Amino acid sequence: MAKTAWVFPGQGAQTVGMGRALYEAYPSARKIFEAADRALGFSLSGIIFEGPAEKLSLTEYAQPALLTVGVAGAQVLMDHGLRPDMAAGLSLGEYTALVVAGSLGFEDAVVITHKRGIYMQEACPPGEGAMAAVLGLGAEDVEDVCEKAKAFGVVTGANYNCPGQIVISGLRAAVEEASRLARQLGGKVIPLNVSAPFHCSLMESAAYKLRAVLDKVEVRAPSIPVYGNVSGERLQSPSEVREALIAQVTMPVLWQKDIEAMARDGARLFVEIGPGKTLAGFGKRTHPEIPYVRFESPDDLGNVVALAEEALLI
């Protein structure tokens, strides 16, 4: 039988007003937003719905906000009888997948992601780090230009998103040098508007602080397969989940490998839950034969249900 994978976006997908239609249409979604506000002790839902965009984009708010919207969307789909056979999330989205799989409690996760955002922002002073998307080059070429640019400081592959798209991260001068070398090889480089250089060794202090937080919360084995960013394979035991979340802060996200592993294990429909369609773009570059459907608002529900039922018949 064909399987359905639910996937959740990471930081950068946030938009002011995301999830409002779900909040207004479904009581179960509203309860998720209200639980986030209670757990954090401030109105995260107000920041999500009203902004301003500059505040929502701050790492400490963007991370719990995307988690909340993703969990609310997943809850609505489950209320309508849908269930994932497997799940994964890009960077921050991995927390959303683990909540949906019952590995983390939602209230714990929303507090953890808020603190994670603070720790990651504190790890590198504003302006010192940078990230850039390199398009049109293979992994070996990107890794080679990063190695050559290390004379300027830390720079490494941070997100292996799909064939032909790799994000690099590190100190600004080193990222700029790697970008120059990548352009010489014929690659296209797009600097990213981020507040810190994620998924590289400059985040070590954030990983250290995050461990202390994760050690205090209950982590359970996922009830469905959840594919980790660092390994690209299933996370199975509670200790494996905890260590993966800590390693993820400083290690690259192997999203292409996650998609390949889920396809290998039977995924024949991907449902992207949350704002935007970035993951669909990555997925179509990796496995163009597998359909993607997005769920962001009540208007999307009928299409998701129809495609999920069709996938069950394959």
HELIX and SHEET records of a PDB file:
HELIX    1   1 ARG A   20  ALA A   25  1                                   6    
HELIX    2   2 PRO A   27  LEU A   40  1                                  14    
HELIX    3   3 LEU A   44  GLU A   50  1                                   7    
HELIX    4   4 ALA A   53  LEU A   56  1                                   4    
HELIX    5   5 THR A   59  ASP A   79  1                                  21    
HELIX    6   6 GLY A   93  VAL A  100  1                                   8    
HELIX    7   7 PHE A  106  ALA A  123  1                                  18    
HELIX    8   8 ALA A  139  ALA A  149  1                                  11    
HELIX    9   9 LYS A  150  PHE A  152  5                                   3    
HELIX   10  10 ARG A  172  GLN A  184  1                                  13    
HELIX   11  11 SER A  201  MET A  203  5                                   3    
HELIX   12  12 GLU A  204  LEU A  214  1                                  11    
HELIX   13  13 PRO A  238  ALA A  247  1                                  10    
HELIX   14  14 TRP A  255  ARG A  264  1                                  10    
HELIX   15  15 THR A  278  THR A  286  1                                   9    
HELIX   16  16 PRO A  298  ASP A  300  5                                   3    
HELIX   17  17 LEU A  301  LEU A  312  1                                  12    
SHEET    1   A 4 MET A  86  GLY A  89  0                                        
SHEET    2   A 4 LYS A   3  PHE A   8  1                                        
SHEET    3   A 4 ALA A 267  ILE A 273  1                                        
SHEET    4   A 4 TYR A 292  PHE A 295  1                                        
SHEET    1   B 4 VAL A 155  CYS A 162  0                                        
SHEET    2   B 4 GLN A 165  LEU A 171 -1                                        
SHEET    3   B 4 GLY A 129  LEU A 135 -1                                        
SHEET    4   B 4 LYS A 188  PRO A 191 -1                                        
SHEET    1   C 2 VAL A 226  TYR A 227  0                                        
SHEET    2   C 2 ARG A 234  LEU A 235 -1                                        
END                                                                             
